[in-house]
């Protein structure tokens, strides 16, 4: 059992900003509870957060935190965080996502918590402009300045921090090959999927004798959804055997939404809990995002034996072994995306080869690898 310097169970406080974001910590909380940590989660008073804590076994510390900049609400959230930290006196605070990262690290600094870890899951400012970009960069620099250590979830994100001069090489940490939580390889396995349920979905969506291009994530501009739809529409004109399945919440403008949802070759499915089941329908997986920290979905798809296409954006480029289990294309470049998709569509042998290679690639991002590296970081502090 892990103990702190006083011979007691160490207190670990984790934190995220948005309701539902606790899924970024799936399995991790129970892992550290089993090692002997007392684990707490600071997050919004959202039903998904309470259910997460019940499932994992940690204590929920509700914070009235909002995603966007709001000085009055941010001060209220900071005071709530400070009260929790003063009462609990944790050994380690590890917070991520921009707002909780900033307020959580500020609260830990103010209350004298030495081991303040900021888990950087991406740079929102990369796709922003003007004053908002400057504010977000300042927030990032302040968070890093006040942190004891900064975990970057991918090599390219760590490099970007140096490029944008928002990071500190002395504080920077990378867990394994990247990711903040890894991937449940046993769950994301083609063998773990119910063949009966899969056949039911094939019949439901009339996918027989079609080649399926799949996408999982928010349908939005910055996720590259617009480019993907336009490229698919072009390919579909000459190949009616193609289908595009887009799984996730829709944050797109109404005119775009109406256009793609009325397309005969495109199927939109709201976010599903059983992601492996729906992924098992895919022949090709695509993530055309403009920026990420480290996207887990390409690793999940690879674990399922599906060839993966990603953009060369920050974070994305680390989620594929280029020309082995997938292909990288030029971000925001529809011609580049079309060429890569066409190559896979026209070459079944290549799809199968890259799909097989992906299973070994995904194994390098297994949950336990990331959790063990995180535990080594924690115990080194304790």
DRENDO-1510 file (C-alpha; in Angstrom, 1 decimal, always signed):
<recs>
REC; n; res; u; v; w
REC; 1; UNK; +0.0; +0.0; +0.0 .
REC; 2; UNK; +1.2; +3.5; -0.9 .
REC; 3; UNK; +1.8; +5.8; +2.1 .
REC; 4; UNK; +2.7; +9.5; +2.4 .
REC; 5; UNK; +5.6; +10.8; +4.4 .
REC; 6; UNK; +3.5; +10.7; +7.6 .
REC; 7; UNK; +2.8; +7.0; +7.1 .
REC; 8; UNK; -0.8; +7.7; +6.1 .
REC; 9; UNK; -2.9; +7.0; +3.0 .
REC; 10; UNK; -2.1; +9.8; +0.5 .
REC; 11; UNK; -5.0; +12.1; -0.5 .
REC; 12; UNK; -5.3; +12.6; -4.3 .
REC; 13; UNK; -7.6; +15.2; -5.7 .
REC; 14; UNK; -8.4; +15.1; -9.4 .
REC; 15; UNK; -10.4; +17.7; -11.4 .
REC; 16; UNK; -12.2; +18.4; -14.7 .
REC; 17; UNK; -14.3; +21.3; -16.0 .
REC; 18; UNK; -17.2; +19.9; -17.9 .
REC; 19; UNK; -19.9; +17.5; -16.8 .
REC; 20; UNK; -19.2; +14.2; -18.4 .
REC; 21; UNK; -15.5; +14.9; -18.7 .
REC; 22; UNK; -14.8; +12.5; -15.9 .
REC; 23; UNK; -14.9; +9.7; -18.5 .
REC; 24; UNK; -11.3; +10.9; -19.2 .
REC; 25; UNK; -10.5; +9.2; -15.9 .
REC; 26; UNK; -12.4; +5.9; -16.5 .
REC; 27; UNK; -10.7; +3.1; -14.5 .
REC; 28; UNK; -7.9; +5.4; -13.2 .
REC; 29; UNK; -9.7; +6.4; -10.1 .
REC; 30; UNK; -10.4; +2.8; -9.0 .
REC; 31; UNK; -6.8; +1.9; -9.8 .
REC; 32; UNK; -5.5; +4.5; -7.4 .
REC; 33; UNK; -8.1; +3.6; -4.8 .
REC; 34; UNK; -6.8; +0.0; -4.9 .
REC; 35; UNK; -3.3; +1.2; -4.4 .
REC; 36; UNK; -4.4; +2.8; -1.2 .
REC; 37; UNK; -5.0; +6.4; -2.2 .
REC; 38; UNK; -8.0; +8.4; -0.9 .
REC; 39; UNK; -9.3; +9.9; -4.2 .
REC; 40; UNK; -11.6; +12.9; -4.7 .
REC; 41; UNK; -13.0; +14.4; -7.8 .
REC; 42; UNK; -13.6; +18.1; -8.2 .
REC; 43; UNK; -16.1; +18.7; -11.1 .
REC; 44; UNK; -19.5; +20.3; -11.8 .
REC; 45; UNK; -22.6; +19.1; -9.9 .
REC; 46; UNK; -23.6; +17.2; -13.0 .
REC; 47; UNK; -25.5; +13.8; -12.9 .
REC; 48; UNK; -22.8; +12.1; -14.9 .
REC; 49; UNK; -20.1; +13.2; -12.4 .
REC; 50; UNK; -22.0; +11.8; -9.5 .
REC; 51; UNK; -22.6; +8.6; -11.3 .
REC; 52; UNK; -18.9; +8.4; -12.2 .
REC; 53; UNK; -17.9; +8.8; -8.6 .
REC; 54; UNK; -20.4; +6.1; -7.5 .
REC; 55; UNK; -19.1; +3.7; -10.1 .
REC; 56; UNK; -15.4; +4.4; -9.4 .
REC; 57; UNK; -15.7; +4.7; -5.7 .
REC; 58; UNK; -14.3; +8.2; -5.1 .
REC; 59; UNK; -15.7; +11.1; -3.3 .
REC; 60; UNK; -17.3; +13.9; -5.3 .
REC; 61; UNK; -16.5; +17.6; -4.6 .
REC; 62; UNK; -19.0; +19.6; -6.6 .
REC; 63; UNK; -17.7; +22.9; -8.0 .
REC; 64; UNK; -19.9; +25.5; -9.8 .
REC; 65; UNK; -17.4; +25.9; -12.6 .
REC; 66; UNK; -18.2; +27.0; -16.2 .
REC; 67; UNK; -16.2; +26.4; -19.3 .
REC; 68; UNK; -16.2; +29.9; -20.7 .
REC; 69; UNK; -14.6; +33.0; -19.1 .
REC; 70; UNK; -16.9; +34.5; -16.5 .
REC; 71; UNK; -15.0; +36.5; -13.8 .
REC; 72; UNK; -17.8; +36.4; -11.2 .
REC; 73; UNK; -18.5; +32.7; -11.6 .
REC; 74; UNK; -14.8; +31.9; -11.9 .
REC; 75; UNK; -14.1; +33.6; -8.5 .
REC; 76; UNK; -17.0; +31.7; -6.9 .
REC; 77; UNK; -15.6; +28.4; -8.3 .
REC; 78; UNK; -12.1; +29.4; -7.0 .
REC; 79; UNK; -13.4; +30.0; -3.5 .
REC; 80; UNK; -15.1; +26.6; -3.5 .
REC; 81; UNK; -11.9; +24.9; -4.6 .
REC; 82; UNK; -9.9; +26.7; -1.9 .
REC; 83; UNK; -12.4; +25.6; +0.8 .
REC; 84; UNK; -12.1; +22.0; -0.3 .
REC; 85; UNK; -8.3; +22.1; -0.4 .
REC; 86; UNK; -8.1; +23.8; +3.0 .
REC; 87; UNK; -10.3; +21.2; +4.6 .
REC; 88; UNK; -8.7; +18.1; +3.0 .
REC; 89; UNK; -5.0; +19.2; +2.8 .
REC; 90; UNK; -4.3; +16.8; -0.1 .
REC; 91; UNK; -0.9; +15.4; -0.9 .
REC; 92; UNK; -1.4; +15.7; -4.7 .
REC; 93; UNK; -3.7; +17.8; -6.8 .
REC; 94; UNK; -3.9; +16.7; -10.5 .
REC; 95; UNK; -6.3; +18.8; -12.6 .
REC; 96; UNK; -6.9; +19.1; -16.3 .
REC; 97; UNK; -9.0; +20.8; -19.0 .
REC; 98; UNK; -8.2; +24.6; -19.2 .
REC; 99; UNK; -10.6; +26.1; -16.7 .
REC; 100; UNK; -10.2; +23.6; -13.9 .
REC; 101; UNK; -6.5; +23.4; -14.7 .
REC; 102; UNK; -6.2; +27.1; -14.0 .
REC; 103; UNK; -8.5; +27.4; -11.0 .
REC; 104; UNK; -7.4; +24.1; -9.5 .
REC; 105; UNK; -3.7; +25.0; -9.7 .
REC; 106; UNK; -4.4; +28.5; -8.4 .
REC; 107; UNK; -6.3; +27.1; -5.5 .
REC; 108; UNK; -3.6; +24.5; -4.7 .
REC; 109; UNK; -0.9; +27.2; -4.9 .
REC; 110; UNK; -2.9; +29.6; -2.6 .
REC; 111; UNK; -3.5; +26.8; +0.0 .
REC; 112; UNK; +0.1; +25.6; +0.0 .
REC; 113; UNK; -0.3; +22.2; -1.7 .
REC; 114; UNK; +3.2; +21.4; -3.0 .
REC; 115; UNK; +2.5; +18.8; -5.5 .
REC; 116; UNK; +0.3; +20.7; -8.0 .
REC; 117; UNK; +0.0; +18.7; -11.3 .
REC; 118; UNK; -1.6; +20.3; -14.4 .
REC; 119; UNK; -2.6; +17.7; -17.0 .
REC; 120; UNK; -2.5; +19.6; -20.3 .
REC; 121; UNK; -5.0; +17.9; -22.7 .
REC; 122; UNK; -4.6; +20.4; -25.6 .
REC; 123; UNK; -4.4; +24.0; -26.5 .
REC; 124; UNK; -7.7; +25.7; -27.3 .
REC; 125; UNK; -5.8; +28.8; -28.3 .
REC; 126; UNK; -4.4; +27.0; -31.4 .
REC; 127; UNK; -7.6; +27.5; -33.3 .
REC; 128; UNK; -8.6; +30.9; -31.8 .
REC; 129; UNK; -7.6; +34.4; -32.9 .
REC; 130; UNK; -7.4; +38.0; -31.6 .
REC; 131; UNK; -8.0; +38.9; -28.0 .
REC; 132; UNK; -9.4; +35.5; -27.0 .
REC; 133; UNK; -6.2; +33.8; -28.2 .
REC; 134; UNK; -4.1; +36.2; -26.2 .
REC; 135; UNK; -6.2; +35.6; -23.0 .
REC; 136; UNK; -6.0; +31.8; -23.4 .
REC; 137; UNK; -2.2; +31.9; -23.9 .
REC; 138; UNK; -1.9; +34.0; -20.8 .
REC; 139; UNK; -4.0; +31.5; -18.8 .
REC; 140; UNK; -1.9; +28.7; -20.1 .
REC; 141; UNK; +1.3; +30.4; -19.1 .
REC; 142; UNK; -0.1; +31.3; -15.6 .
REC; 143; UNK; -1.2; +27.7; -15.0 .
REC; 144; UNK; +2.2; +26.3; -16.0 .
REC; 145; UNK; +4.0; +28.9; -13.8 .
REC; 146; UNK; +2.0; +28.0; -10.7 .
REC; 147; UNK; +2.2; +24.2; -11.3 .
REC; 148; UNK; +4.8; +21.9; -9.8 .
REC; 149; UNK; +4.6; +19.5; -12.8 .
REC; 150; UNK; +2.9; +19.6; -16.1 .
REC; 151; UNK; +1.8; +16.3; -17.8 .
REC; 152; UNK; +1.5; +16.7; -21.6 .
REC; 153; UNK; -0.6; +14.0; -23.1 .
REC; 154; UNK; +1.3; +13.7; -26.3 .
REC; 155; UNK; +4.9; +14.3; -27.7 .
REC; 156; UNK; +3.6; +16.9; -30.2 .
REC; 157; UNK; +1.7; +18.8; -27.5 .
REC; 158; UNK; +4.8; +18.9; -25.4 .
REC; 159; UNK; +6.7; +20.2; -28.5 .
REC; 160; UNK; +4.0; +22.7; -29.2 .
REC; 161; UNK; +4.3; +24.1; -25.6 .
REC; 162; UNK; +7.9; +24.8; -26.3 .
REC; 163; UNK; +7.1; +26.4; -29.7 .
REC; 164; UNK; +4.4; +28.7; -28.2 .
REC; 165; UNK; +6.6; +29.3; -25.2 .
REC; 166; UNK; +3.8; +28.3; -22.8 .
REC; 167; UNK; +5.7; +25.4; -21.2 .
REC; 168; UNK; +8.6; +24.8; -18.9 .
REC; 169; UNK; +11.0; +22.0; -19.8 .
REC; 170; UNK; +11.9; +21.4; -16.2 .
REC; 171; UNK; +8.3; +20.8; -15.3 .
REC; 172; UNK; +7.2; +18.8; -18.4 .
REC; 173; UNK; +6.2; +15.2; -18.1 .
REC; 174; UNK; +5.1; +12.7; -20.8 .
REC; 175; UNK; +3.5; +9.4; -19.7 .
REC; 176; UNK; +4.7; +6.5; -21.9 .
REC; 177; UNK; +4.0; +7.2; -25.5 .
REC; 178; UNK; +1.2; +9.6; -24.7 .
REC; 179; UNK; -2.4; +9.8; -23.4 .
REC; 180; UNK; -3.6; +10.8; -19.9 .
REC; 181; UNK; -5.5; +7.6; -19.3 .
REC; 182; UNK; -4.7; +5.1; -22.0 .
REC; 183; UNK; -7.2; +2.8; -23.7 .
REC; 184; UNK; -9.1; -0.2; -22.4 .
REC; 185; UNK; -7.7; -2.8; -24.9 .
REC; 186; UNK; -9.9; -5.6; -23.7 .
REC; 187; UNK; -13.1; -3.5; -24.2 .
REC; 188; UNK; -12.0; -2.2; -27.6 .
REC; 189; UNK; -11.5; -5.5; -29.3 .
REC; 190; UNK; -13.4; -7.0; -32.2 .
REC; 191; UNK; -13.7; -10.2; -30.3 .
REC; 192; UNK; -15.5; -8.6; -27.4 .
REC; 193; UNK; -18.3; -7.3; -29.6 .
REC; 194; UNK; -21.6; -9.2; -29.8 .
REC; 195; UNK; -22.0; -10.6; -33.3 .
REC; 196; UNK; -25.8; -10.6; -32.8 .
REC; 197; UNK; -25.9; -6.9; -31.9 .
REC; 198; UNK; -23.6; -6.0; -34.7 .
REC; 199; UNK; -25.8; -7.8; -37.3 .
REC; 200; UNK; -28.8; -6.0; -35.9 .
REC; 201; UNK; -27.2; -2.7; -36.5 .
REC; 202; UNK; -26.2; -3.7; -40.0 .
REC; 203; UNK; -29.8; -4.5; -40.8 .
REC; 204; UNK; -31.1; -1.4; -39.0 .
REC; 205; UNK; -28.9; +1.0; -41.0 .
REC; 206; UNK; -29.0; -1.1; -44.2 .
REC; 207; UNK; -25.2; -1.4; -44.4 .
REC; 208; UNK; -25.1; -4.8; -46.2 .
REC; 209; UNK; -22.5; -4.7; -49.1 .
REC; 210; UNK; -21.4; -1.2; -48.2 .
REC; 211; UNK; -17.9; +0.1; -47.3 .
REC; 212; UNK; -18.2; +2.1; -44.1 .
REC; 213; UNK; -16.1; +5.2; -43.3 .
REC; 214; UNK; -16.5; +6.0; -39.6 .
REC; 215; UNK; -16.0; +9.1; -37.4 .
REC; 216; UNK; -16.5; +9.4; -33.6 .
REC; 217; UNK; -16.5; +12.8; -31.9 .
REC; 218; UNK; -18.4; +16.1; -31.9 .
REC; 219; UNK; -19.7; +17.2; -35.3 .
REC; 220; UNK; -18.1; +20.7; -35.4 .
REC; 221; UNK; -15.9; +22.9; -37.5 .
REC; 222; UNK; -12.8; +22.4; -35.4 .
REC; 223; UNK; -13.1; +18.7; -35.5 .
REC; 224; UNK; -12.8; +18.8; -39.3 .
REC; 225; UNK; -16.3; +17.5; -39.8 .
REC; 226; UNK; -17.0; +20.0; -42.6 .
REC; 227; UNK; -14.0; +18.8; -44.7 .
REC; 228; UNK; -14.9; +15.1; -44.0 .
REC; 229; UNK; -18.5; +15.6; -45.2 .
REC; 230; UNK; -17.5; +17.5; -48.4 .
REC; 231; UNK; -14.9; +14.9; -49.3 .
REC; 232; UNK; -17.4; +12.1; -48.7 .
REC; 233; UNK; -20.0; +13.8; -50.9 .
REC; 234; UNK; -17.4; +14.0; -53.7 .
REC; 235; UNK; -16.4; +10.4; -53.3 .
REC; 236; UNK; -20.0; +9.3; -53.1 .
REC; 237; UNK; -20.9; +10.7; -56.5 .
REC; 238; UNK; -18.8; +8.0; -58.2 .
REC; 239; UNK; -19.3; +5.2; -55.6 .
REC; 240; UNK; -22.8; +4.7; -54.1 .
REC; 241; UNK; -21.5; +1.7; -52.1 .
REC; 242; UNK; -19.9; +4.1; -49.6 .
REC; 243; UNK; -21.4; +5.1; -46.3 .
REC; 244; UNK; -20.3; +7.6; -43.8 .
REC; 245; UNK; -21.3; +7.1; -40.1 .
REC; 246; UNK; -20.8; +10.0; -37.8 .
REC; 247; UNK; -21.2; +9.2; -34.1 .
REC; 248; UNK; -21.3; +12.0; -31.5 .
REC; 249; UNK; -23.0; +15.2; -30.4 .
REC; 250; UNK; -23.7; +17.8; -33.1 .
REC; 251; UNK; -22.4; +21.3; -32.6 .
REC; 252; UNK; -22.6; +22.4; -36.2 .
REC; 253; UNK; -24.6; +25.2; -37.8 .
REC; 254; UNK; -28.2; +24.3; -38.8 .
REC; 255; UNK; -27.7; +24.6; -42.6 .
REC; 256; UNK; -24.7; +22.2; -42.5 .
REC; 257; UNK; -26.6; +19.8; -40.2 .
REC; 258; UNK; -29.6; +19.8; -42.4 .
REC; 259; UNK; -27.4; +19.2; -45.5 .
REC; 260; UNK; -25.4; +16.2; -44.2 .
REC; 261; UNK; -28.4; +14.6; -42.3 .
REC; 262; UNK; -30.4; +14.5; -45.6 .
REC; 263; UNK; -27.6; +13.0; -47.6 .
REC; 264; UNK; -28.5; +9.4; -48.6 .
REC; 265; UNK; -25.0; +8.1; -47.8 .
REC; 266; UNK; -24.5; +9.7; -44.4 .
REC; 267; UNK; -25.8; +8.4; -41.1 .
REC; 268; UNK; -25.6; +10.4; -37.9 .
REC; 269; UNK; -25.9; +8.6; -34.6 .
REC; 270; UNK; -25.9; +10.4; -31.3 .
REC; 271; UNK; -23.2; +9.5; -28.9 .
REC; 272; UNK; -23.4; +5.9; -27.7 .
REC; 273; UNK; -22.0; +4.3; -24.5 .
REC; 274; UNK; -21.2; +1.1; -26.4 .
REC; 275; UNK; -18.6; +2.7; -28.7 .
REC; 276; UNK; -16.9; -0.6; -29.6 .
REC; 277; UNK; -20.1; -2.1; -30.9 .
REC; 278; UNK; -20.6; +0.9; -33.3 .
REC; 279; UNK; -16.9; +1.0; -34.2 .
REC; 280; UNK; -17.2; -2.6; -35.3 .
REC; 281; UNK; -19.2; -1.4; -38.3 .
REC; 282; UNK; -16.3; +0.7; -39.7 .
REC; 283; UNK; -14.0; -0.4; -42.5 .
REC; 284; UNK; -12.0; +2.9; -42.2 .
REC; 285; UNK; -11.8; +5.3; -39.3 .
REC; 286; UNK; -11.1; +9.1; -39.9 .
REC; 287; UNK; -10.3; +11.9; -37.4 .
REC; 288; UNK; -9.8; +15.1; -39.4 .
REC; 289; UNK; -9.5; +17.4; -36.3 .
REC; 290; UNK; -7.7; +20.7; -36.4 .
REC; 291; UNK; -6.2; +20.3; -32.9 .
REC; 292; UNK; -6.2; +17.7; -30.1 .
REC; 293; UNK; -4.2; +17.0; -27.0 .
REC; 294; UNK; -4.1; +13.2; -27.6 .
REC; 295; UNK; -7.2; +11.7; -29.2 .
REC; 296; UNK; -8.0; +8.2; -27.8 .
REC; 297; UNK; -10.5; +7.3; -30.5 .
REC; 298; UNK; -7.8; +6.5; -33.2 .
REC; 299; UNK; -6.2; +4.2; -30.7 .
REC; 300; UNK; -9.5; +2.6; -29.9 .
REC; 301; UNK; -10.2; +2.1; -33.6 .
REC; 302; UNK; -6.7; +0.6; -34.1 .
REC; 303; UNK; -7.4; -1.8; -31.2 .
REC; 304; UNK; -10.5; -2.9; -33.1 .
REC; 305; UNK; -8.3; -3.7; -36.1 .
REC; 306; UNK; -9.5; -0.7; -38.2 .
REC; 307; UNK; -7.1; +1.3; -40.3 .
REC; 308; UNK; -6.9; +4.9; -39.2 .
REC; 309; UNK; -6.7; +8.2; -41.0 .
REC; 310; UNK; -5.8; +11.3; -38.9 .
REC; 311; UNK; -4.7; +14.9; -39.7 .
REC; 312; UNK; -1.2; +16.1; -38.9 .
REC; 313; UNK; -2.6; +18.5; -36.3 .
REC; 314; UNK; -1.1; +18.6; -32.8 .
REC; 315; UNK; -1.9; +15.5; -30.9 .
REC; 316; UNK; -3.5; +13.7; -33.8 .
REC; 317; UNK; -0.1; +13.0; -35.4 .
REC; 318; UNK; +0.9; +10.9; -32.3 .
REC; 319; UNK; -2.1; +8.7; -32.5 .
REC; 320; UNK; -1.1; +6.7; -35.6 .
REC; 321; UNK; +2.0; +4.8; -36.8 .
REC; 322; UNK; +2.1; +6.5; -40.2 .
REC; 323; UNK; +2.0; +4.0; -43.1 .
REC; 324; UNK; +1.8; +1.1; -40.7 .
REC; 325; UNK; -1.6; +1.1; -39.1 .
REC; 326; UNK; -2.9; +4.3; -40.8 .
REC; 327; UNK; -2.1; +7.4; -42.7 .
REC; 328; UNK; -1.6; +11.1; -41.8 .
REC; 329; UNK; -3.0; +13.7; -44.1 .
REC; 330; UNK; -2.6; +17.5; -44.2 .
REC; 331; UNK; -4.9; +19.2; -41.8 .
REC; 332; UNK; -7.8; +21.2; -43.3 .
REC; 333; UNK; -6.7; +20.0; -46.8 .
REC; 334; UNK; -9.6; +18.3; -48.5 .
REC; 335; UNK; -7.5; +17.2; -51.5 .
REC; 336; UNK; -5.1; +15.4; -49.2 .
REC; 337; UNK; -7.9; +13.7; -47.2 .
REC; 338; UNK; -9.6; +12.6; -50.4 .
REC; 339; UNK; -6.4; +11.0; -51.7 .
REC; 340; UNK; -5.8; +9.1; -48.5 .
REC; 341; UNK; -9.5; +7.9; -48.4 .
REC; 342; UNK; -9.4; +6.9; -52.0 .
REC; 343; UNK; -6.3; +4.8; -51.4 .
REC; 344; UNK; -8.0; +2.8; -48.7 .
REC; 345; UNK; -11.3; +2.5; -50.5 .
REC; 346; UNK; -9.6; +1.1; -53.6 .
REC; 347; UNK; -7.1; -1.2; -51.7 .
REC; 348; UNK; -8.8; -3.9; -49.5 .
REC; 349; UNK; -5.4; -5.6; -48.8 .
REC; 350; UNK; -3.9; -2.4; -47.5 .
REC; 351; UNK; -6.9; -1.9; -45.2 .
REC; 352; UNK; -6.6; -5.3; -43.8 .
REC; 353; UNK; -2.8; -5.0; -43.4 .
REC; 354; UNK; -3.0; -1.7; -41.6 .
REC; 355; UNK; -5.9; -3.0; -39.5 .
REC; 356; UNK; -3.8; -6.0; -38.3 .
REC; 357; UNK; -0.9; -3.7; -37.5 .
REC; 358; UNK; -3.1; -1.4; -35.5 .
REC; 359; UNK; -3.8; -4.0; -32.8 .
REC; 360; UNK; -0.1; -4.1; -31.8 .
REC; 361; UNK; +0.2; -0.3; -32.0 .
REC; 362; UNK; -2.8; +0.2; -29.7 .
REC; 363; UNK; -1.3; -2.2; -27.1 .
REC; 364; UNK; +1.4; +0.4; -26.4 .
REC; 365; UNK; -1.3; +2.7; -25.0 .
REC; 366; UNK; -3.0; +0.2; -22.7 .
REC; 367; UNK; -4.5; +1.8; -19.5 .
REC; 368; UNK; -2.1; +0.0; -17.2 .
REC; 369; UNK; +1.0; +1.4; -18.9 .
REC; 370; UNK; -0.3; +5.0; -18.4 .
REC; 371; UNK; -1.5; +4.4; -14.9 .
REC; 372; UNK; +1.8; +2.8; -13.8 .
REC; 373; UNK; +3.7; +5.7; -15.2 .
REC; 374; UNK; +1.4; +8.1; -13.3 .
REC; 375; UNK; +1.8; +6.1; -10.1 .
REC; 376; UNK; +5.6; +6.3; -10.5 .
REC; 377; UNK; +5.3; +10.1; -10.8 .
REC; 378; UNK; +3.1; +10.3; -7.7 .
REC; 379; UNK; +5.3; +8.0; -5.5 .
REC; 380; UNK; +8.4; +9.9; -6.5 .
REC; 381; UNK; +6.7; +13.0; -5.0 .
REC; 382; UNK; +5.5; +11.2; -1.9 .
</recs>
